[in-house]
Amino acid sequence: MSRTRLGLMRMPTSAMKQKRLGSYYTPESIARTLVRWVARFPADRLLDPSCGDGRFIAAHPNAVGVECDVPAAIAASQRSHAAIVHVAEFFDWAKVTRDRFECAAGNPPFIRYQRFSGEARKRAIDLCNGLGVKFSALTSSWAPFLVATASLLRPGARMSFIVPAEIGHAPYAAALLPHFAAKFRRVQVIAIREKMFPQLSEDAWILFAEGYGESTDRVLFTTRDKFESTKSPARDGISISLSELESRSFRLRPFLLPTSTLDLYDRVATSNGTCRLGDLAEVGIGYVTGANEFFHLRPSLAATASIPARYLQPSVRTARYLPNKVVTRATLDEWIRADEPVLLLRVSANETLPAAVIRYLRSPEAIEAQKSYKCRNRRPWYVVPDVKVPDAFLSYMSGRSPALVANAAQCSCTNSLHAVKLTNGTSLRSLQSMWQNPLTQLSCEIEGHPLGGGMLKLEPREAARVVLPKAAMRISRAQHRAIEVGIAKMREWRHYV
């Protein structure tokens, strides 16, 4: 298997190292197929910018690999005696090499932005900036790898790479497809539904490009239930103009739907019979304590510590606490009887605190809490900011569909939920009614994105775009069937059972 790397730090065990380096090697049949797609002649020079144990470079007699992990580089050299393997950080090597290539293939490291940091990140971003591509602060490593690799190609060259399915929805990846369209005659994304890496929650797709030095104004999007070993990439699919992709924030995910269903959705979404959630409400994340176990007290602990009730704000910590439709006072009483940790310690800055609260803020648990990043960088450390009492809660990680739950108990919520504040005189009852409509459920699938394990994630900006049908809107039986088919298709692609 080549890599979907998750870090560059030295690890004490092979399992931890595999996770951090993302050493999930590509099945050899897939590696050979991707090399076959791009290496047309024996004399073509092939580059794998993160060659791992050499499965891609072993599939072609004239190959160069770059690998920062010494044991993996040694394995690559042993697997392919004809290949040249450079033990180096790719971005350092790419900046100084004069080598140019007729083709490139591989599986670039997938290091999320939280770990893709420090000097390695700076070198990658600086190199891409010099090539005219500006990635956001949330960029994962694979995208700069592809941009840098393309810069090392000869005119007419080809690329085929395994990429995370995030290429179809992640905002940080939005700069990638227009850049490739400006550099290649043909750009194709092949979405694979069946996991190529069953041990990973992240789905993998394929990016193919050919004709380096030319340009196109379209992207070919092809879907397959599973990877197929073929002599060349499939030519079928949906040809999507860059202007249409731009109108969708360069999200390919909606095109997983049948064309007729997506056309229906677009017509309905832009009609007078619908609106967006952002038109009726503000959607934001809940508060962040930095030390949930310390700041959320069980009623028994609050009583033992003699914390006055005015410093205890009822709160919903996770979506698993939510009932189906409404959090009532009876719901809160049930949590309290069960001694759940649902009482947030809420104090204000510059107020005189009672002795009981001061004792709690000086306890061993408090000393430990102050070590967390959020608490260390907060003044005073014990004042939790952005505590709101919303009109409703929205689960942003869900299985079947996100839940919109009324807040009749005047609770707050952590950032494991979204806080919904109604605007423009919107009725919560009518909003909940619209939320149950199949059109809205389909819109959640289109505007949200898969998280892994069958889960759907809905960020605040994605939630604001969710389409809601107005009361007067009528959907025919045939349209309703098409919407249900669309919902099933999108859930199938995110592996929801």
C-alpha positions as CSV (number, residue, x, y, z in Angstrom):
1,M,0.0,0.0,0.0
2,S,1.9,4.0,-0.7
3,R,1.0,6.5,1.8
4,T,-1.7,8.5,3.3
5,R,0.7,10.0,5.8
6,L,-0.5,11.6,9.0
7,G,2.7,13.1,10.3
8,L,6.5,13.4,10.1
9,M,7.6,12.9,13.7
10,R,9.7,9.9,14.9
11,M,7.5,7.4,16.7
12,P,8.3,4.9,19.5
13,T,6.4,2.0,18.0
14,S,5.8,0.8,14.4
15,A,2.0,1.2,14.8
16,M,2.3,4.8,16.0
17,K,4.9,5.5,13.3
18,Q,2.5,4.1,10.6
19,K,-0.3,6.4,11.8
20,R,1.9,9.5,12.0
21,L,3.7,8.9,8.7
22,G,0.5,7.6,7.1
23,S,2.4,4.5,5.9
24,Y,-0.7,2.8,4.5
25,Y,0.7,1.3,1.4
26,T,-1.2,1.2,-1.8
27,P,-2.1,-2.3,-3.2
28,E,0.4,-3.2,-5.9
29,S,-2.3,-3.7,-8.5
30,I,-3.5,-0.1,-8.0
31,A,0.0,1.2,-8.1
32,R,0.8,-0.7,-11.3
33,T,-2.4,0.6,-12.9
34,L,-1.8,4.3,-12.1
35,V,1.8,3.9,-13.4
36,R,0.4,2.3,-16.6
37,W,-1.8,5.3,-17.1
38,V,1.0,7.8,-17.3
39,A,4.2,5.9,-18.3
40,R,3.6,5.4,-22.0
41,F,7.1,4.4,-23.1
42,P,10.0,2.7,-21.2
43,A,12.2,5.8,-21.6
44,D,9.6,8.0,-19.8
45,R,11.0,9.2,-16.5
46,L,8.6,8.7,-13.7
47,L,8.5,10.6,-10.4
48,D,6.9,9.5,-7.1
49,P,7.4,12.4,-4.7
50,S,6.7,10.2,-1.7
51,C,7.7,6.7,-2.8
52,G,7.3,4.8,0.5
53,D,8.6,1.2,0.0
54,G,8.7,1.8,-3.7
55,R,5.5,0.2,-5.1
56,F,5.0,2.9,-7.7
57,I,8.6,3.2,-8.8
58,A,9.0,-0.6,-9.0
59,A,6.3,-0.6,-11.7
60,H,8.4,1.3,-14.2
61,P,12.1,0.8,-15.3
62,N,13.0,4.5,-15.4
63,A,11.8,5.9,-12.1
64,V,12.9,8.4,-9.4
65,G,11.5,8.3,-5.9
66,V,11.8,10.8,-3.0
67,E,11.3,9.6,0.6
68,C,12.0,11.2,3.9
69,D,11.7,8.1,6.0
70,V,15.1,6.2,5.8
71,P,13.8,2.6,6.4
72,A,11.1,3.1,3.8
73,A,13.7,4.6,1.3
74,I,15.9,1.5,1.9
75,A,13.0,-0.8,1.2
76,A,12.2,1.2,-2.0
77,S,15.7,0.8,-3.2
78,Q,15.7,-2.9,-2.6
79,R,12.3,-3.3,-4.3
80,S,13.4,-1.4,-7.4
81,H,17.1,-1.7,-8.1
82,A,16.8,0.3,-11.3
83,A,15.2,3.3,-9.6
84,I,17.0,6.3,-8.1
85,V,15.7,7.0,-4.5
86,H,16.5,10.3,-2.8
87,V,16.3,10.4,1.0
88,A,15.0,13.9,1.5
89,E,12.1,16.1,2.4
90,F,10.3,16.5,-0.9
91,F,9.8,20.2,-0.8
92,D,13.5,20.8,-0.1
93,W,14.4,18.5,-3.0
94,A,11.8,20.0,-5.4
95,K,13.1,23.5,-4.8
96,V,16.7,22.7,-5.9
97,T,16.4,19.8,-8.4
98,R,16.9,20.3,-12.1
99,D,15.3,17.0,-13.0
100,R,12.2,17.0,-15.1
101,F,9.9,14.2,-15.8
102,E,7.5,12.8,-18.5
103,C,5.2,11.4,-15.9
104,A,4.4,11.2,-12.1
105,A,2.3,8.8,-10.0
106,G,1.9,8.0,-6.3
107,N,-0.1,8.5,-3.2
108,P,1.0,11.8,-1.5
109,P,1.2,12.2,2.2
110,F,-2.1,13.1,3.8
111,I,-1.0,15.1,6.9
112,R,-3.9,17.2,8.3
113,Y,-3.2,20.9,9.0
114,Q,-3.0,20.3,12.7
115,R,0.2,18.2,12.2
116,F,1.3,19.7,8.9
117,S,3.1,22.5,10.7
118,G,6.5,24.1,11.4
119,E,9.2,24.4,8.8
120,A,7.9,21.6,6.7
121,R,4.7,23.4,6.2
122,K,6.4,26.7,5.6
123,R,8.6,25.3,2.9
124,A,5.6,23.7,1.2
125,I,3.5,26.9,1.3
126,D,6.3,29.1,0.2
127,L,7.0,26.8,-2.8
128,C,3.3,26.8,-3.8
129,N,3.1,30.6,-3.4
130,G,6.0,30.9,-5.8
131,L,4.1,28.7,-8.3
132,G,1.0,31.0,-8.0
133,V,-1.1,28.8,-5.7
134,K,-2.2,30.1,-2.4
135,F,-3.5,27.6,0.1
136,S,-5.4,28.4,3.3
137,A,-4.1,27.8,6.8
138,L,-6.3,24.7,6.9
139,T,-4.4,23.0,4.0
140,S,-3.5,19.3,4.4
141,S,-0.1,18.2,2.9
142,W,-1.3,16.3,-0.1
143,A,-2.5,19.4,-2.1
144,P,0.9,21.2,-2.0
145,F,2.6,17.9,-2.9
146,L,0.6,17.7,-6.1
147,V,1.3,21.4,-7.1
148,A,5.0,21.0,-6.5
149,T,5.1,17.7,-8.4
150,A,3.4,19.3,-11.4
151,S,6.1,22.0,-11.5
152,L,8.7,19.3,-12.2
153,L,7.0,17.9,-15.4
154,R,8.1,18.3,-19.0
155,P,5.6,19.6,-21.6
156,G,3.0,17.0,-22.5
157,A,3.6,15.1,-19.3
158,R,1.0,13.1,-17.3
159,M,0.1,12.6,-13.6
160,S,-2.1,10.0,-11.8
161,F,-2.3,10.2,-8.0
162,I,-4.4,8.8,-5.2
163,V,-6.0,11.7,-3.3
164,P,-8.3,12.0,-0.3
165,A,-12.0,12.4,-1.2
166,E,-11.7,15.8,0.4
167,I,-10.7,17.0,-3.1
168,G,-14.5,16.9,-3.6
169,H,-15.6,19.2,-0.8
170,A,-12.8,20.7,1.4
171,P,-12.5,24.5,1.1
172,Y,-8.7,24.3,1.3
173,A,-8.6,22.2,-1.8
174,A,-10.6,24.7,-3.9
175,A,-7.4,26.2,-5.4
176,L,-6.2,22.9,-6.7
177,L,-8.5,22.1,-9.7
178,P,-8.4,25.5,-11.3
179,H,-4.6,25.5,-11.0
180,F,-4.4,22.1,-12.7
181,A,-6.9,23.2,-15.4
182,A,-4.5,26.1,-16.2
183,K,-1.6,23.7,-16.5
184,F,-3.0,20.6,-18.2
185,R,-5.0,19.8,-21.3
186,R,-7.1,17.2,-19.5
187,V,-8.0,17.1,-15.8
188,Q,-10.1,14.2,-14.4
189,V,-11.2,13.2,-10.9
190,I,-12.3,9.6,-10.5
191,A,-14.5,9.0,-7.4
192,I,-14.3,5.5,-6.0
193,R,-17.1,4.5,-3.7
194,E,-15.5,1.3,-2.3
195,K,-12.7,2.0,0.0
196,M,-9.2,1.5,-1.4
197,F,-7.9,1.6,2.1
198,P,-10.4,-0.3,4.3
199,Q,-8.4,0.5,7.5
200,L,-8.8,4.2,7.1
201,S,-11.9,6.3,7.7
202,E,-10.9,8.6,4.8
203,D,-12.1,7.7,1.3
204,A,-9.6,7.9,-1.5
205,W,-10.3,9.1,-5.1
206,I,-7.9,9.5,-8.1
207,L,-6.7,12.6,-9.8
208,F,-5.5,12.1,-13.4
209,A,-4.1,14.9,-15.6
210,E,-2.3,14.9,-19.0
211,G,-1.0,17.4,-21.5
212,Y,1.2,19.5,-19.1
213,G,1.8,22.9,-20.5
214,E,-1.7,23.3,-22.1
215,S,-5.0,24.2,-20.4
216,T,-8.7,23.4,-20.2
217,D,-11.8,25.1,-18.9
218,R,-13.4,21.8,-17.7
219,V,-13.0,18.9,-15.3
220,L,-14.1,15.4,-16.1
221,F,-15.7,13.8,-13.1
222,T,-16.1,10.0,-13.3
223,T,-17.7,7.7,-10.6
224,R,-17.0,4.1,-10.0
225,D,-18.3,1.7,-7.4
226,K,-14.8,0.2,-7.1
227,F,-11.3,0.6,-8.5
228,E,-10.9,-1.0,-11.9
229,S,-7.5,-2.0,-13.3
230,T,-7.5,-0.7,-16.9
231,K,-5.0,0.2,-19.5
232,S,-6.0,3.8,-19.5
233,P,-8.3,6.1,-17.4
234,A,-12.0,5.9,-18.3
235,R,-13.3,8.5,-20.7
236,D,-16.9,8.6,-19.4
237,G,-18.2,10.9,-16.8
238,I,-19.6,14.4,-16.4
239,S,-17.7,17.3,-18.0
240,I,-18.0,20.2,-15.6
241,S,-17.0,23.7,-16.6
242,L,-14.8,25.6,-14.2
243,S,-17.4,28.4,-14.0
244,E,-20.0,25.8,-12.8
245,L,-17.5,24.4,-10.3
246,E,-16.7,27.9,-9.1
247,S,-20.5,28.5,-8.5
248,R,-20.4,25.5,-6.2
249,S,-17.2,26.6,-4.4
250,F,-15.3,23.9,-6.4
251,R,-17.2,21.1,-4.6
252,L,-17.5,18.0,-6.7
253,R,-19.5,16.2,-4.1
254,P,-23.0,17.3,-5.5
255,F,-22.1,15.5,-8.8
256,L,-22.3,12.2,-7.1
257,L,-26.0,12.5,-7.6
258,P,-27.8,11.4,-10.7
259,T,-27.8,14.3,-13.1
260,S,-31.7,14.5,-13.1
261,T,-31.7,14.7,-9.3
262,L,-29.1,17.4,-9.2
263,D,-30.9,19.4,-11.9
264,L,-34.1,19.1,-9.8
265,Y,-32.3,20.1,-6.7
266,D,-30.8,23.2,-8.4
267,R,-34.2,24.3,-9.8
268,V,-35.9,23.9,-6.5
269,A,-33.1,25.5,-4.5
270,T,-33.2,28.6,-6.6
271,S,-37.0,28.9,-6.8
272,N,-39.2,31.3,-4.8
273,G,-40.5,28.3,-2.9
274,T,-37.3,27.8,-0.9
275,C,-34.9,29.6,1.3
276,R,-31.7,28.8,3.1
277,L,-31.2,28.2,6.8
278,G,-28.9,31.2,6.9
279,D,-31.9,33.4,5.8
280,L,-33.8,32.4,8.9
281,A,-31.2,31.8,11.6
282,E,-27.6,32.3,12.7
283,V,-25.7,29.1,13.1
284,G,-22.5,29.1,15.2
285,I,-20.4,26.8,17.3
286,G,-20.9,26.4,21.0
287,Y,-18.3,27.5,23.6
288,V,-14.9,25.9,24.1
289,T,-13.7,25.4,27.7
290,G,-10.3,23.9,27.1
291,A,-10.9,21.5,30.0
292,N,-14.4,20.0,29.8
293,E,-14.0,17.7,32.8
294,F,-13.1,20.5,35.1
295,F,-15.7,23.1,33.9
296,H,-18.7,20.7,33.7
297,L,-19.8,19.7,37.1
298,R,-22.0,16.9,38.1
299,P,-24.8,18.1,40.5
300,S,-23.3,15.9,43.3
301,L,-20.0,17.6,42.9
302,A,-21.5,21.1,42.8
303,A,-23.4,20.3,46.0
304,T,-20.3,18.9,47.7
305,A,-18.3,22.0,46.7
306,S,-21.2,24.3,47.7
307,I,-21.0,26.1,44.4
308,P,-23.9,28.7,44.3
309,A,-26.5,28.0,41.6
310,R,-26.0,31.4,40.0
311,Y,-22.5,30.2,38.9
312,L,-23.9,27.0,37.3
313,Q,-25.2,27.2,33.7
314,P,-27.2,24.2,32.5
315,S,-25.5,23.0,29.3
316,V,-25.7,20.3,26.6
317,R,-22.2,18.7,26.2
318,T,-22.8,16.3,23.3
319,A,-25.4,15.4,20.7
320,R,-26.0,12.1,22.6
321,Y,-27.8,14.1,25.3
322,L,-30.3,15.5,22.8
323,P,-33.9,14.2,22.7
324,N,-35.7,14.1,19.3
325,K,-37.4,17.5,19.3
326,V,-37.0,19.7,22.3
327,V,-34.9,20.0,25.5
328,T,-37.4,20.8,28.2
329,R,-37.1,21.5,31.9
330,A,-38.2,18.0,32.5
331,T,-35.2,16.8,30.2
332,L,-32.8,18.9,32.3
333,D,-34.3,17.5,35.6
334,E,-33.8,14.0,34.3
335,W,-30.1,14.8,33.6
336,I,-29.7,16.2,37.0
337,R,-31.3,13.2,38.7
338,A,-28.9,11.0,36.7
339,D,-26.0,13.2,38.0
340,E,-24.8,13.9,34.5
341,P,-22.0,16.6,34.2
342,V,-24.3,19.2,32.7
343,L,-23.6,22.2,34.9
344,L,-21.1,24.6,33.4
345,L,-19.0,26.7,35.8
346,R,-19.8,30.2,34.5
347,V,-18.1,33.2,36.1
348,S,-17.5,36.7,34.8
349,A,-14.2,38.6,34.8
350,N,-13.5,41.1,37.5
351,E,-16.3,39.9,39.8
352,T,-15.8,39.1,43.5
353,L,-16.2,35.4,43.8
354,P,-17.6,33.5,46.8
355,A,-15.2,31.4,48.9
356,A,-16.6,28.1,47.5
357,V,-15.9,29.1,43.9
358,I,-12.4,30.3,44.9
359,R,-11.7,26.9,46.6
360,Y,-12.8,25.1,43.4
361,L,-10.6,27.3,41.3
362,R,-7.6,26.4,43.5
363,S,-8.2,22.7,43.6
364,P,-5.8,20.1,42.2
365,E,-8.2,19.6,39.3
366,A,-8.0,23.4,38.6
367,I,-4.2,23.3,38.6
368,E,-4.4,20.5,36.0
369,A,-7.0,22.3,33.9
370,Q,-4.8,25.4,33.7
371,K,-2.2,23.4,31.7
372,S,-4.5,23.1,28.7
373,Y,-3.8,25.3,25.7
374,K,-7.0,27.2,25.9
375,C,-6.8,27.9,29.6
376,R,-3.1,28.9,29.4
377,N,-3.9,31.5,26.8
378,R,-7.0,32.9,28.4
379,R,-7.2,35.8,30.9
380,P,-8.5,35.0,33.4
381,W,-8.1,31.3,32.6
382,Y,-11.4,30.3,34.3
383,V,-13.7,32.6,32.4
384,V,-15.2,30.6,29.5
385,P,-16.0,32.9,26.6
386,D,-18.9,32.8,24.1
387,V,-21.4,31.1,26.3
388,K,-24.8,31.6,24.6
389,V,-28.4,30.4,25.2
390,P,-29.6,29.6,21.7
391,D,-33.1,29.0,20.4
392,A,-32.2,25.5,19.2
393,F,-29.3,23.0,18.9
394,L,-28.1,21.5,15.6
395,S,-26.1,18.3,15.7
396,Y,-23.2,18.7,13.3
397,M,-22.0,15.1,13.3
398,S,-24.8,12.7,12.6
399,G,-25.6,9.3,11.1
400,R,-28.9,9.4,9.3
401,S,-29.5,13.1,9.4
402,P,-28.6,16.2,11.5
403,A,-31.1,16.9,14.3
404,L,-32.6,20.3,15.0
405,V,-33.8,20.4,18.6
406,A,-35.6,23.2,20.4
407,N,-34.0,24.7,23.5
408,A,-37.0,25.3,25.9
409,A,-34.8,24.7,29.0
410,Q,-32.5,27.7,28.3
411,C,-29.4,25.6,28.1
412,S,-26.0,26.5,26.6
413,C,-23.9,24.1,24.5
414,T,-20.3,23.1,23.8
415,N,-18.7,23.2,20.4
416,S,-19.8,19.6,19.9
417,L,-23.1,21.1,18.8
418,H,-24.1,24.1,16.8
419,A,-26.0,26.9,18.4
420,V,-29.0,28.2,16.4
421,K,-30.3,31.7,16.9
422,L,-33.5,32.6,15.0
423,T,-33.7,35.8,13.0
424,N,-36.3,37.7,11.1
425,G,-39.1,36.6,13.4
426,T,-38.8,33.0,12.3
427,S,-41.0,30.5,14.2
428,L,-39.0,27.6,15.6
429,R,-42.0,25.3,15.1
430,S,-42.1,26.2,11.4
431,L,-38.4,25.8,11.1
432,Q,-38.4,22.4,12.6
433,S,-41.2,21.4,10.3
434,M,-39.2,22.5,7.3
435,W,-36.1,20.6,8.7
436,Q,-38.0,17.3,8.5
437,N,-38.7,17.7,4.8
438,P,-36.8,15.2,2.4
439,L,-35.6,18.2,0.4
440,T,-33.8,19.5,3.5
441,Q,-32.4,16.1,4.2
442,L,-31.0,15.9,0.7
443,S,-29.6,19.4,1.0
444,C,-27.8,18.4,4.2
445,E,-26.1,15.6,2.3
446,I,-25.1,18.0,-0.6
447,E,-24.0,20.9,1.5
448,G,-22.3,18.8,4.3
449,H,-19.5,16.3,3.9
450,P,-18.6,12.8,5.1
451,L,-16.6,12.4,8.2
452,G,-15.8,8.7,8.1
453,G,-17.5,5.8,9.7
454,G,-20.7,6.7,7.9
455,M,-21.0,10.1,9.6
456,L,-22.1,13.3,8.0
457,K,-20.5,16.5,9.2
458,L,-22.2,19.9,8.8
459,E,-20.0,22.9,9.5
460,P,-21.7,26.3,10.3
461,R,-21.1,27.7,6.8
462,E,-22.4,24.5,5.3
463,A,-25.5,24.5,7.6
464,A,-26.3,28.1,6.5
465,R,-26.5,26.9,2.9
466,V,-29.0,24.1,3.6
467,V,-32.2,24.6,1.5
468,L,-35.5,24.7,3.3
469,P,-38.9,24.5,1.5
470,K,-41.4,27.2,2.4
471,A,-44.9,26.2,3.5
472,A,-46.5,27.0,0.2
473,M,-44.1,24.8,-1.8
474,R,-45.5,21.7,-3.4
475,I,-43.3,18.7,-4.5
476,S,-44.8,16.2,-6.9
477,R,-44.7,12.5,-6.2
478,A,-42.1,12.0,-9.0
479,Q,-40.0,14.7,-7.6
480,H,-40.3,13.2,-4.1
481,R,-39.1,9.9,-5.4
482,A,-36.1,11.5,-7.1
483,I,-35.2,13.3,-3.9
484,E,-35.4,10.0,-1.9
485,V,-33.2,8.3,-4.5
486,G,-30.7,11.2,-4.1
487,I,-30.6,10.9,-0.3
488,A,-30.0,7.1,-0.6
489,K,-27.2,7.7,-3.1
490,M,-25.4,10.3,-1.0
491,R,-25.7,8.1,2.1
492,E,-24.3,5.2,0.1
493,W,-21.2,7.2,-0.8
494,R,-20.5,8.1,2.8
495,H,-21.0,4.5,3.8
496,Y,-24.0,5.1,6.1
497,V,-25.8,1.8,6.9
